[in-house]
Amino acid sequence: MIEARSMQTEVSTDLLHVALVGPENNGKSTLCTTTPGVKLFLDYDQKRQVLSGKKDVYAVTLKNPGLGGFSIPDAAEEVLDILTGLETSLDLYNLKDKKGARLFPDVPEGTIVKNLIHDSMASLGKIMMDYELYCSSDLNRQIKIGQKLTINIPKNFDAWNAEMKAVENIVMRSFALPINVFCLFHERAEETADSSIEKPKFTGRVSLYPVRYKDLLLKYFTDIWRIKLTQVVNGSKVGLLPRVYVLPDLSHDNGTSMNLDAIEEPDITKMILKHKSRLPATQVSALQGPIASLAAKK
């Protein structure tokens, strides 16, 4: 498919593809709830409770059955079914499970998804790996523990390649949708080239986890942000608050398509408004209506 457009009047925030990197429980999911419009979380971490009370937020938790080898780990199929449903209609009213039942029977028709959040990519990768190992004897090696427990583990690197291609396919299908897409990554300390399991060595920087997704996926994102709890001084009070790092620094190769400060408060709507306020006058005149509308929604 070819899509040709004049970019002179395009605005980078019209379609965001954001890789959000950060430690566990530092506010990645909460940050995504601040983007304008209806938000659909695909919850692979089974932590949707952190989204409680958030406006215009809907979550689908996807998980495989427990260990044992007797049940199909079908969460991978359910992820693909949801993507197929969104490709057919972005209206949550029409989104159904594989049995044809509406996933959100109480939402009114016309509840259009504007943001899709994959939370998190490490758990999505595990879902895809579990499914591939269950389905293909070419990829798995089975270990039986007693009479009731069978565990599938990767037989060779083909299993990892298959998982990465499956995740890449999901990301690219998501990007093909005319909506914002946020992919949430955990982080880990970056190791040096001569690091080993016996003698780990570190660069002092951080990298996304799983590390194998770095070269595979990051090149496709318009924005790479890092969020972490940061010591903030407010008058006489000092506390840890989440902050969004959008420009490269000594810790991580962040980047943004927007005109922002190096460190932002965790509010995507405000970040978008700040970017639009800094646009050249030729673009601002064409955006006065959308900017006013966005400010009103906030």
Protein Blocks (a to p, Z undefined) as FASTA:
>chain_A
ZZdddfklpcfklpccddddddehihpmmmmmmpgcjdddddfkopmmmmgoiahiacdd
dddddehhlaccfklmmmmmmmmmmmmoccfklpccfkopafblmbcehiacfbdcdddf
klmmmmmmmmmmmmpmklpccddehjlbccdddfblmlmmmmmmmmmmmmmmmmmpccdc
dddddddddddfkbcfklgcdehiacdddfklmmmmmmmpmbdcddddddddehjaccdd
ddddfbdcfkbccddfbdcdfbdcddfklmmmmmmmmgcfklmmmmmmmmmmmmmmZZ
